[in-house]
């Protein structure tokens, strides 16, 4: 009886954790929607931003898995991804829109 209860509790716990984690596509979609609303992006910009964000979330997921037990290396690698993200977004949207995005994020 206790084993069944423990098993059920563990199973429920893992399912809550799994449900609370968004996959890369959902995260990229949510971030893109926020940027579209904040910056009034057109369809072409929307598609570019989505692809950039999807790549970012996929890379970050791999880094978190690969360096799970090495937090310093993980943080350094994630920082590289985020630095590349800014450059890619700026290339896709331009300096003016990136400046607007930065202001939006600060005021949020």
Secondary structure in CASP SS format (residue, H / E / C, confidence):
PFRMAT SS
TARGET T0000
AUTHOR 0000-0000-0000
METHOD secondary structure of the structure
MODEL  1
X C 1.00
X H 1.00
X H 1.00
X H 1.00
X H 1.00
X H 1.00
X H 1.00
X H 1.00
X H 1.00
X H 1.00
X H 1.00
X H 1.00
X H 1.00
X H 1.00
X H 1.00
X H 1.00
X H 1.00
X H 1.00
X H 1.00
X H 1.00
X C 1.00
X C 1.00
X C 1.00
X H 1.00
X H 1.00
X H 1.00
X H 1.00
X H 1.00
X H 1.00
X H 1.00
X H 1.00
X H 1.00
X H 1.00
X H 1.00
X H 1.00
X H 1.00
X H 1.00
X H 1.00
X H 1.00
X C 1.00
X C 1.00
X C 1.00
X H 1.00
X H 1.00
X H 1.00
X H 1.00
X H 1.00
X H 1.00
X H 1.00
X H 1.00
X H 1.00
X H 1.00
X H 1.00
X H 1.00
X H 1.00
X H 1.00
X H 1.00
X H 1.00
X H 1.00
X H 1.00
X H 1.00
X H 1.00
X H 1.00
X H 1.00
X H 1.00
X H 1.00
X C 1.00
X C 1.00
X C 1.00
X C 1.00
X H 1.00
X H 1.00
X H 1.00
X H 1.00
X H 1.00
X H 1.00
X H 1.00
X H 1.00
X H 1.00
X H 1.00
X H 1.00
X H 1.00
X H 1.00
X H 1.00
X H 1.00
X H 1.00
X H 1.00
X H 1.00
X H 1.00
X H 1.00
X H 1.00
X H 1.00
X H 1.00
X C 1.00
X H 1.00
X H 1.00
X H 1.00
X H 1.00
X H 1.00
X H 1.00
X H 1.00
X H 1.00
X H 1.00
X H 1.00
X H 1.00
X H 1.00
X H 1.00
X C 1.00
END
